[in-house]
Amino acid sequence: MSVSNLLSQYGDRYIQALLTTWKLTAFSFAAAFALGVLITILRVCPIKPLRIAGDFYVQVFRNIPGAALLILLVYALPYLKIIFSYEVCVLIATTLIPSAFCSEHLMSGMNTIAPGQIEAARALGLTFFQMIRRIVIPQALRSTVLPMTNLLVATMLTTSLASQVPMRPMDLTGLVSYINTHATGGVTAFAISAALYCATALLIGFTGSLIDRKVRILR
Amino acid sequence: MNMETPVIELRHVDKHFGLLHVLKDISLKVYRGEVVVILGPSGSGKSTLCRTVNRLETIDSGEILIDGEPMPAEGRKLASLRAKIGMVFQSFNLFAHMTILDNLTLAPVDVLRIGKKEARMEAMRLLERVGVADQARKVPAQLSGGQQQRAAIARALAMRPEAILFDEPTSALDPEMISEVLNVMTSLASDGMTMLIVTHEMNFARKVADRVIFMDDGMIVEESDPEAFFLHPQSERARDFLNAVHSH
């Protein structure tokens, strides 16, 4: 099938799939970001068991393949009488894995903060949480805009996991499988999805560098 | 015998870095309004001593009292006692992501719970006093070293501290900027601020100190008024030190 054939026949579905991919990406990234910040605070807090738990979390979810995690969520959890919808399973998988990477980025962002600033914060009488909230996290975030931009793109690509379960509405990759089982879209069906992924990634990248230039800390 | 409670008191403080015994049975009192200068060769433990006062360095044994209250090793009580003691560092340590003004208002608002508006007014007054009010809206990297250090002094003052610790405040500065910082410190001293200063600026020490403490090898070797120390040092180590300093 040609591009124009595919678009005339599946155009609406492509748009719906693109919106689905965007929605999954936005929800996953927002949740991964919040979770990543939380895990990072655990990893630097004064209580050792919490630090160990934070490190363990990151090791687990940084190293587990997305497909394996999704299979566990969809097929293993029901044995524990925990049943989520396909969409929720996908969202959990595409949140947990990026959250580990988010935490790794934040840890490296923290390393850009001169230790003297931490001493100054302590000398001024700030508590641990005040220091984290006002000094550490803001600087870590502002120095990791570009890696976070990459993470957002990676999160979007990870949402293609949704194609592995019968989730409705379908995401961009899921739609390609659908088209190719109902007609012979061939590589062209993939190419359209790929172009949409690429366009989104370019948009994200552009926005990311814009933000980075605006918030980068002068040193 | 002075019966008043010292603002800062150290009792028999000992500290090791691994096998190195960096503070040996240090006892020290700083009274209200006093300017105490700690001198000594590199590695004598003077910086470490300064940093142990607000527990930026842990200690192995001994006691640290602020206004007669023992300083705990951690927790909220430690934070609230630290807030009473200002600190000025060699490398300024201003918060890089904030304007100078926000550097000054952060702790008064978050720690002392002073209103934002009041904190800003007070901050501007202090920046005026140290001569960097025109830099208030800039971030630290846009200021010279001397301006940053004066802003850092203003940040310490914004907490209305009982005393201020100075840990080699001019050692990272170009010569022409040293005097602008020392001038601010001199004016603080004449206003009656309690200060514990580690420095290599001998003329400054002689001019502002009420008392000089000479340290070597982790011990307080000599403690006297500045004239006596500079003219008639009692110990041989202090004589060697002063000769080395004055020989060029």
Chai-1 contact restraints between the chains, C-beta under 6 A:
chainA,res_idxA,chainB,res_idxB,connection_type,confidence,min_distance_angstrom,max_distance_angstrom,comment,restraint_id
A,G116,B,F89,contact,1.0,0.0,6.0,A-B,restraint_1
A,G116,B,S91,contact,1.0,0.0,6.0,A-B,restraint_2
A,G116,B,N93,contact,1.0,0.0,6.0,A-B,restraint_3
A,Q117,B,N93,contact,1.0,0.0,6.0,A-B,restraint_4
A,Q117,B,F95,contact,1.0,0.0,6.0,A-B,restraint_5
A,E119,B,L56,contact,1.0,0.0,6.0,A-B,restraint_6
A,A120,B,N93,contact,1.0,0.0,6.0,A-B,restraint_7
A,A123,B,N54,contact,1.0,0.0,6.0,A-B,restraint_8
A,A123,B,R82,contact,1.0,0.0,6.0,A-B,restraint_9
A,A123,B,M87,contact,1.0,0.0,6.0,A-B,restraint_10
A,L124,B,A107,contact,1.0,0.0,6.0,A-B,restraint_11
A,G125,B,A79,contact,1.0,0.0,6.0,A-B,restraint_12
A,G125,B,R82,contact,1.0,0.0,6.0,A-B,restraint_13
A,G125,B,A83,contact,1.0,0.0,6.0,A-B,restraint_14
A,G125,B,V111,contact,1.0,0.0,6.0,A-B,restraint_15
A,T127,B,A79,contact,1.0,0.0,6.0,A-B,restraint_16
A,Q130,B,D110,contact,1.0,0.0,6.0,A-B,restraint_17
A,I135,B,F95,contact,1.0,0.0,6.0,A-B,restraint_18
A,P138,B,H97,contact,1.0,0.0,6.0,A-B,restraint_19
A,Q139,B,H97,contact,1.0,0.0,6.0,A-B,restraint_20
A,I217,B,A96,contact,1.0,0.0,6.0,A-B,restraint_21
A,I217,B,H97,contact,1.0,0.0,6.0,A-B,restraint_22
A,L218,B,V139,contact,1.0,0.0,6.0,A-B,restraint_23
A,L218,B,A141,contact,1.0,0.0,6.0,A-B,restraint_24
A,R219,B,A141,contact,1.0,0.0,6.0,A-B,restraint_25
